[in-house]
């Protein structure tokens, strides 16, 4: 998500640096990045968005969720 532009994820990534963190941490990070992406992408045309964010942002957040094994956030 940091590579896709999430400042929230960029700030946290070097901090945790662990193989295993609580699921609640990942869930909170996903929700924060989702909200950040939706805010950033709010003025894009609807055809360029999925779930109120750009398609690259949508793909990045869902890829991160899959990597973390989290399906609801």
URURGI-V42930 format. One record per residue. N is the residue number from 1. RES is the residue in one letter. OMEGA is omega in radians with two decimals (none if undefined). NEAR is the number of other C-alpha atoms within 10 Angstrom. D_FIRST is the distance of its C-alpha to the first C-alpha in whole Angstrom. Layout:
n->{N,N}
res->{RES,RES}
omega->{OMEGA,OMEGA}
near->{NEAR,NEAR}
d_first->{D_FIRST,D_FIRST}
//
This chain:
n->{1,2,3,4,5,6,7,8,9,10,11,12,13,14,15,16,17,18,19,20,21,22,23,24,25,26,27,28,29,30,31,32,33,34,35,36,37,38,39,40,41,42,43,44,45,46,47,48,49,50,51,52,53,54,55,56,57,58,59,60,61,62,63,64,65,66,67,68,69,70,71,72,73}
res->{X,X,X,X,X,X,X,X,X,X,X,X,X,X,X,X,X,X,X,X,X,X,X,X,X,X,X,X,X,X,X,X,X,X,X,X,X,X,X,X,X,X,X,X,X,X,X,X,X,X,X,X,X,X,X,X,X,X,X,X,X,X,X,X,X,X,X,X,X,X,X,X,X}
omega->{3.12,3.12,3.12,3.05,3.13,3.10,3.10,3.14,-3.14,-3.14,-3.05,-3.00,3.14,-3.09,-3.04,3.04,-3.13,3.11,-3.06,3.09,3.14,3.12,-3.13,3.10,3.12,3.13,3.12,3.13,3.11,-3.13,3.14,3.12,3.10,-3.14,3.12,3.14,3.13,3.10,-3.13,-3.01,-3.00,-3.09,3.09,3.04,-3.08,-3.09,3.11,-3.07,3.00,-3.09,3.08,3.04,3.13,-3.12,3.06,3.09,3.10,-3.14,-3.12,-3.09,3.13,3.05,3.11,3.13,3.13,3.12,-3.14,-3.12,-3.11,-3.13,3.09,3.09,none}
near->{25,16,10,16,15,22,16,16,18,15,11,12,13,9,8,11,9,8,5,8,11,7,12,11,11,18,17,12,21,24,15,17,24,24,15,18,23,20,12,16,18,14,11,13,10,13,8,12,18,14,11,21,23,21,15,15,26,19,15,20,22,17,13,16,19,11,9,15,11,15,9,8,13}
d_first->{0,4,5,5,6,6,9,9,6,8,11,11,10,13,15,15,15,17,17,18,17,18,16,17,14,12,13,13,9,9,11,11,7,10,12,11,10,13,15,14,15,18,20,19,22,21,22,18,17,16,16,16,13,13,13,10,8,10,9,6,6,9,8,7,10,12,11,12,15,14,16,16,15}
//
